[in-house]
């Protein structure tokens, strides 16, 4: 099923502290899309 993957870095993650993030990145995702990306990275054809 298609989905949107969200990734965002944080300077630090500590128990009990609020996590501040920045530089959000949205990418197409989901099982089939992620598999196709891996196959492509390994030199295969989609």
PDB file with SEQRES, HELIX, SHEET and CRYST1 records, atoms N, CA, C and O in Angstrom:
SEQRES   1 A   46  UNK UNK UNK UNK UNK UNK UNK UNK UNK UNK UNK UNK UNK          
SEQRES   2 A   46  UNK UNK UNK UNK UNK UNK UNK UNK UNK UNK UNK UNK UNK          
SEQRES   3 A   46  UNK UNK UNK UNK UNK UNK UNK UNK UNK UNK UNK UNK UNK          
SEQRES   4 A   46  UNK UNK UNK UNK UNK UNK UNK                                  
HELIX    1 AA1 UNK A   31  UNK A   41  1                                  11    
SHEET    1 AA1 2 UNK A   3  UNK A  10  0                                        
SHEET    2 AA1 2 UNK A  21  UNK A  29 -1                                        
CRYST1    1.000    1.000    1.000  90.00  90.00  90.00 P 1           1          
ATOM      1  N   UNK A   1       0.845  -1.180   0.000  1.00  0.00           N  
ATOM      2  CA  UNK A   1       0.000   0.000   0.000  1.00  0.00           C  
ATOM      3  C   UNK A   1       0.891   1.244   0.000  1.00  0.00           C  
ATOM      4  O   UNK A   1       1.824   1.315   0.800  1.00  0.00           O  
ATOM      5  N   UNK A   2       0.639   2.218  -0.861  1.00  0.00           N  
ATOM      6  CA  UNK A   2       1.429   3.447  -0.886  1.00  0.00           C  
ATOM      7  C   UNK A   2       1.332   4.199   0.432  1.00  0.00           C  
ATOM      8  O   UNK A   2       0.313   4.149   1.122  1.00  0.00           O  
ATOM      9  N   UNK A   3       2.388   4.882   0.760  1.00  0.00           N  
ATOM     10  CA  UNK A   3       2.437   5.655   2.001  1.00  0.00           C  
ATOM     11  C   UNK A   3       3.416   6.806   1.822  1.00  0.00           C  
ATOM     12  O   UNK A   3       4.117   6.885   0.814  1.00  0.00           O  
ATOM     13  N   UNK A   4       3.458   7.694   2.803  1.00  0.00           N  
ATOM     14  CA  UNK A   4       4.435   8.775   2.838  1.00  0.00           C  
ATOM     15  C   UNK A   4       5.320   8.515   4.045  1.00  0.00           C  
ATOM     16  O   UNK A   4       4.829   8.402   5.168  1.00  0.00           O  
ATOM     17  N   UNK A   5       6.640   8.418   3.812  1.00  0.00           N  
ATOM     18  CA  UNK A   5       7.602   8.216   4.894  1.00  0.00           C  
ATOM     19  C   UNK A   5       8.132   9.577   5.335  1.00  0.00           C  
ATOM     20  O   UNK A   5       8.462  10.413   4.494  1.00  0.00           O  
ATOM     21  N   UNK A   6       8.215   9.804   6.627  1.00  0.00           N  
ATOM     22  CA  UNK A   6       8.743  11.035   7.195  1.00  0.00           C  
ATOM     23  C   UNK A   6      10.009  10.708   7.967  1.00  0.00           C  
ATOM     24  O   UNK A   6      10.023   9.804   8.802  1.00  0.00           O  
ATOM     25  N   UNK A   7      11.075  11.450   7.681  1.00  0.00           N  
ATOM     26  CA  UNK A   7      12.328  11.302   8.424  1.00  0.00           C  
ATOM     27  C   UNK A   7      12.757  12.683   8.890  1.00  0.00           C  
ATOM     28  O   UNK A   7      12.648  13.653   8.140  1.00  0.00           O  
ATOM     29  N   UNK A   8      13.236  12.779  10.105  1.00  0.00           N  
ATOM     30  CA  UNK A   8      13.688  14.059  10.630  1.00  0.00           C  
ATOM     31  C   UNK A   8      14.809  13.833  11.651  1.00  0.00           C  
ATOM     32  O   UNK A   8      14.672  12.988  12.536  1.00  0.00           O  
ATOM     33  N   UNK A   9      15.908  14.571  11.538  1.00  0.00           N  
ATOM     34  CA  UNK A   9      16.996  14.409  12.502  1.00  0.00           C  
ATOM     35  C   UNK A   9      16.739  15.202  13.792  1.00  0.00           C  
ATOM     36  O   UNK A   9      15.920  16.120  13.827  1.00  0.00           O  
ATOM     37  N   UNK A  10      17.455  14.820  14.837  1.00  0.00           N  
ATOM     38  CA  UNK A  10      17.419  15.527  16.119  1.00  0.00           C  
ATOM     39  C   UNK A  10      18.857  15.632  16.623  1.00  0.00           C  
ATOM     40  O   UNK A  10      19.658  14.720  16.418  1.00  0.00           O  
ATOM     41  N   UNK A  11      19.181  16.738  17.279  1.00  0.00           N  
ATOM     42  CA  UNK A  11      20.549  16.909  17.789  1.00  0.00           C  
ATOM     43  C   UNK A  11      20.846  15.932  18.916  1.00  0.00           C  
ATOM     44  O   UNK A  11      21.974  15.454  19.045  1.00  0.00           O  
ATOM     45  N   UNK A  12      19.836  15.632  19.738  1.00  0.00           N  
ATOM     46  CA  UNK A  12      20.036  14.649  20.805  1.00  0.00           C  
ATOM     47  C   UNK A  12      18.692  14.069  21.228  1.00  0.00           C  
ATOM     48  O   UNK A  12      17.643  14.690  21.056  1.00  0.00           O  
ATOM     49  N   UNK A  13      18.751  12.867  21.784  1.00  0.00           N  
ATOM     50  CA  UNK A  13      17.569  12.202  22.323  1.00  0.00           C  
ATOM     51  C   UNK A  13      17.937  11.742  23.724  1.00  0.00           C  
ATOM     52  O   UNK A  13      18.834  10.919  23.909  1.00  0.00           O  
ATOM     53  N   UNK A  14      17.229  12.289  24.712  1.00  0.00           N  
ATOM     54  CA  UNK A  14      17.508  11.958  26.098  1.00  0.00           C  
ATOM     55  C   UNK A  14      16.202  11.644  26.808  1.00  0.00           C  
ATOM     56  O   UNK A  14      15.200  12.325  26.588  1.00  0.00           O  
ATOM     57  N   UNK A  15      16.198  10.619  27.659  1.00  0.00           N  
ATOM     58  CA  UNK A  15      14.974  10.272  28.389  1.00  0.00           C  
ATOM     59  C   UNK A  15      14.448  11.465  29.190  1.00  0.00           C  
ATOM     60  O   UNK A  15      15.213  12.160  29.859  1.00  0.00           O  
ATOM     61  N   UNK A  16      13.138  11.691  29.114  1.00  0.00           N  
ATOM     62  CA  UNK A  16      12.518  12.745  29.900  1.00  0.00           C  
ATOM     63  C   UNK A  16      12.619  14.137  29.306  1.00  0.00           C  
ATOM     64  O   UNK A  16      12.057  15.078  29.867  1.00  0.00           O  
ATOM     65  N   UNK A  17      13.316  14.299  28.187  1.00  0.00           N  
ATOM     66  CA  UNK A  17      13.476  15.614  27.565  1.00  0.00           C  
ATOM     67  C   UNK A  17      12.684  15.681  26.265  1.00  0.00           C  
ATOM     68  O   UNK A  17      12.520  14.677  25.571  1.00  0.00           O  
ATOM     69  N   UNK A  18      12.206  16.855  25.951  1.00  0.00           N  
ATOM     70  CA  UNK A  18      11.494  17.065  24.691  1.00  0.00           C  
ATOM     71  C   UNK A  18      12.490  16.933  23.539  1.00  0.00           C  
ATOM     72  O   UNK A  18      13.604  17.452  23.608  1.00  0.00           O  
ATOM     73  N   UNK A  19      12.082  16.242  22.490  1.00  0.00           N  
ATOM     74  CA  UNK A  19      12.951  16.045  21.327  1.00  0.00           C  
ATOM     75  C   UNK A  19      12.650  17.147  20.322  1.00  0.00           C  
ATOM     76  O   UNK A  19      11.517  17.268  19.855  1.00  0.00           O  
ATOM     77  N   UNK A  20      13.650  17.949  19.987  1.00  0.00           N  
ATOM     78  CA  UNK A  20      13.513  19.015  19.001  1.00  0.00           C  
ATOM     79  C   UNK A  20      14.076  18.507  17.676  1.00  0.00           C  
ATOM     80  O   UNK A  20      15.220  18.058  17.606  1.00  0.00           O  
ATOM     81  N   UNK A  21      13.268  18.582  16.643  1.00  0.00           N  
ATOM     82  CA  UNK A  21      13.689  18.090  15.333  1.00  0.00           C  
ATOM     83  C   UNK A  21      13.770  19.239  14.341  1.00  0.00           C  
ATOM     84  O   UNK A  21      13.295  20.342  14.613  1.00  0.00           O  
ATOM     85  N   UNK A  22      14.375  18.975  13.188  1.00  0.00           N  
ATOM     86  CA  UNK A  22      14.521  19.975  12.140  1.00  0.00           C  
ATOM     87  C   UNK A  22      14.705  19.261  10.814  1.00  0.00           C  
ATOM     88  O   UNK A  22      14.976  18.061  10.793  1.00  0.00           O  
ATOM     89  N   UNK A  23      14.564  19.972   9.713  1.00  0.00           N  
ATOM     90  CA  UNK A  23      14.860  19.431   8.394  1.00  0.00           C  
ATOM     91  C   UNK A  23      14.022  18.232   7.999  1.00  0.00           C  
ATOM     92  O   UNK A  23      14.555  17.234   7.514  1.00  0.00           O  
ATOM     93  N   UNK A  24      12.709  18.319   8.203  1.00  0.00           N  
ATOM     94  CA  UNK A  24      11.847  17.190   7.864  1.00  0.00           C  
ATOM     95  C   UNK A  24      11.974  16.817   6.389  1.00  0.00           C  
ATOM     96  O   UNK A  24      12.138  17.683   5.529  1.00  0.00           O  
ATOM     97  N   UNK A  25      11.895  15.515   6.110  1.00  0.00           N  
ATOM     98  CA  UNK A  25      11.978  15.017   4.742  1.00  0.00           C  
ATOM     99  C   UNK A  25      10.829  14.043   4.514  1.00  0.00           C  
ATOM    100  O   UNK A  25      10.639  13.097   5.279  1.00  0.00           O  
ATOM    101  N   UNK A  26      10.072  14.284   3.459  1.00  0.00           N  
ATOM    102  CA  UNK A  26       8.944  13.433   3.099  1.00  0.00           C  
ATOM    103  C   UNK A  26       9.276  12.699   1.805  1.00  0.00           C  
ATOM    104  O   UNK A  26       9.684  13.326   0.827  1.00  0.00           O  
ATOM    105  N   UNK A  27       9.108  11.393   1.790  1.00  0.00           N  
ATOM    106  CA  UNK A  27       9.383  10.576   0.616  1.00  0.00           C  
ATOM    107  C   UNK A  27       8.233   9.601   0.383  1.00  0.00           C  
ATOM    108  O   UNK A  27       7.552   9.173   1.315  1.00  0.00           O  
ATOM    109  N   UNK A  28       8.042   9.266  -0.886  1.00  0.00           N  
ATOM    110  CA  UNK A  28       7.072   8.208  -1.195  1.00  0.00           C  
ATOM    111  C   UNK A  28       7.574   6.925  -0.547  1.00  0.00           C  
ATOM    112  O   UNK A  28       8.776   6.657  -0.549  1.00  0.00           O  
ATOM    113  N   UNK A  29       6.675   6.142   0.000  1.00  0.00           N  
ATOM    114  CA  UNK A  29       7.080   4.915   0.669  1.00  0.00           C  
ATOM    115  C   UNK A  29       6.043   3.830   0.483  1.00  0.00           C  
ATOM    116  O   UNK A  29       5.229   3.876  -0.440  1.00  0.00           O  
ATOM    117  N   UNK A  30       6.082   2.872   1.355  1.00  0.00           N  
ATOM    118  CA  UNK A  30       5.201   1.714   1.256  1.00  0.00           C  
ATOM    119  C   UNK A  30       5.998   0.535   0.741  1.00  0.00           C  
ATOM    120  O   UNK A  30       7.065   0.705   0.149  1.00  0.00           O  
ATOM    121  N   UNK A  31       5.478  -0.664   0.966  1.00  0.00           N  
ATOM    122  CA  UNK A  31       6.204  -1.898   0.644  1.00  0.00           C  
ATOM    123  C   UNK A  31       6.765  -1.969  -0.761  1.00  0.00           C  
ATOM    124  O   UNK A  31       7.969  -2.165  -0.925  1.00  0.00           O  
ATOM    125  N   UNK A  32       5.937  -1.819  -1.779  1.00  0.00           N  
ATOM    126  CA  UNK A  32       6.405  -1.962  -3.160  1.00  0.00           C  
ATOM    127  C   UNK A  32       7.412  -0.903  -3.558  1.00  0.00           C  
ATOM    128  O   UNK A  32       8.388  -1.203  -4.245  1.00  0.00           O  
ATOM    129  N   UNK A  33       7.188   0.333  -3.135  1.00  0.00           N  
ATOM    130  CA  UNK A  33       8.111   1.419  -3.484  1.00  0.00           C  
ATOM    131  C   UNK A  33       9.452   1.206  -2.814  1.00  0.00           C  
ATOM    132  O   UNK A  33      10.490   1.396  -3.448  1.00  0.00           O  
ATOM    133  N   UNK A  34       9.459   0.814  -1.542  1.00  0.00           N  
ATOM    134  CA  UNK A  34      10.719   0.580  -0.834  1.00  0.00           C  
ATOM    135  C   UNK A  34      11.490  -0.597  -1.435  1.00  0.00           C  
ATOM    136  O   UNK A  34      12.715  -0.540  -1.543  1.00  0.00           O  
ATOM    137  N   UNK A  35      10.792  -1.652  -1.823  1.00  0.00           N  
ATOM    138  CA  UNK A  35      11.451  -2.793  -2.458  1.00  0.00           C  
ATOM    139  C   UNK A  35      12.074  -2.362  -3.774  1.00  0.00           C  
ATOM    140  O   UNK A  35      13.208  -2.737  -4.071  1.00  0.00           O  
ATOM    141  N   UNK A  36      11.353  -1.582  -4.567  1.00  0.00           N  
ATOM    142  CA  UNK A  36      11.882  -1.108  -5.850  1.00  0.00           C  
ATOM    143  C   UNK A  36      13.127  -0.256  -5.643  1.00  0.00           C  
ATOM    144  O   UNK A  36      14.068  -0.335  -6.434  1.00  0.00           O  
ATOM    145  N   UNK A  37      13.145   0.558  -4.588  1.00  0.00           N  
ATOM    146  CA  UNK A  37      14.334   1.385  -4.303  1.00  0.00           C  
ATOM    147  C   UNK A  37      15.542   0.510  -4.001  1.00  0.00           C  
ATOM    148  O   UNK A  37      16.634   0.774  -4.504  1.00  0.00           O  
ATOM    149  N   UNK A  38      15.366  -0.520  -3.193  1.00  0.00           N  
ATOM    150  CA  UNK A  38      16.473  -1.413  -2.830  1.00  0.00           C  
ATOM    151  C   UNK A  38      16.976  -2.151  -4.063  1.00  0.00           C  
ATOM    152  O   UNK A  38      18.185  -2.255  -4.270  1.00  0.00           O  
ATOM    153  N   UNK A  39      16.066  -2.662  -4.882  1.00  0.00           N  
ATOM    154  CA  UNK A  39      16.472  -3.364  -6.096  1.00  0.00           C  
ATOM    155  C   UNK A  39      17.282  -2.432  -6.994  1.00  0.00           C  
ATOM    156  O   UNK A  39      18.307  -2.831  -7.546  1.00  0.00           O  
ATOM    157  N   UNK A  40      16.822  -1.199  -7.138  1.00  0.00           N  
ATOM    158  CA  UNK A  40      17.538  -0.213  -7.949  1.00  0.00           C  
ATOM    159  C   UNK A  40      18.920   0.066  -7.396  1.00  0.00           C  
ATOM    160  O   UNK A  40      19.894   0.118  -8.147  1.00  0.00           O  
ATOM    161  N   UNK A  41      19.015   0.250  -6.065  1.00  0.00           N  
ATOM    162  CA  UNK A  41      20.313   0.517  -5.421  1.00  0.00           C  
ATOM    163  C   UNK A  41      21.294  -0.646  -5.619  1.00  0.00           C  
ATOM    164  O   UNK A  41      22.505  -0.436  -5.685  1.00  0.00           O  
ATOM    165  N   UNK A  42      20.768  -1.866  -5.713  1.00  0.00           N  
ATOM    166  CA  UNK A  42      21.614  -3.039  -5.896  1.00  0.00           C  
ATOM    167  C   UNK A  42      21.923  -3.315  -7.369  1.00  0.00           C  
ATOM    168  O   UNK A  42      22.564  -4.312  -7.703  1.00  0.00           O  
ATOM    169  N   UNK A  43      21.455  -2.414  -8.247  1.00  0.00           N  
ATOM    170  CA  UNK A  43      21.777  -2.547  -9.671  1.00  0.00           C  
ATOM    171  C   UNK A  43      20.724  -3.245 -10.500  1.00  0.00           C  
ATOM    172  O   UNK A  43      20.932  -3.440 -11.698  1.00  0.00           O  
ATOM    173  N   UNK A  44      19.606  -3.628  -9.918  1.00  0.00           N  
ATOM    174  CA  UNK A  44      18.545  -4.292 -10.648  1.00  0.00           C  
ATOM    175  C   UNK A  44      17.649  -3.301 -11.366  1.00  0.00           C  
ATOM    176  O   UNK A  44      17.778  -2.088 -11.198  1.00  0.00           O  
ATOM    177  N   UNK A  45      16.742  -3.835 -12.167  1.00  0.00           N  
ATOM    178  CA  UNK A  45      15.779  -3.004 -12.880  1.00  0.00           C  
ATOM    179  C   UNK A  45      14.430  -3.114 -12.201  1.00  0.00           C  
ATOM    180  O   UNK A  45      14.067  -4.174 -11.690  1.00  0.00           O  
ATOM    181  N   UNK A  46      13.691  -2.026 -12.197  1.00  0.00           N  
ATOM    182  CA  UNK A  46      12.355  -1.999 -11.584  1.00  0.00           C  
ATOM    183  C   UNK A  46      11.354  -2.684 -12.452  1.00  0.00           C  
ATOM    184  O   UNK A  46      10.178  -2.758 -12.099  1.00  0.00           O  
TER     185      UNK A  46                                                      
END                                                                             
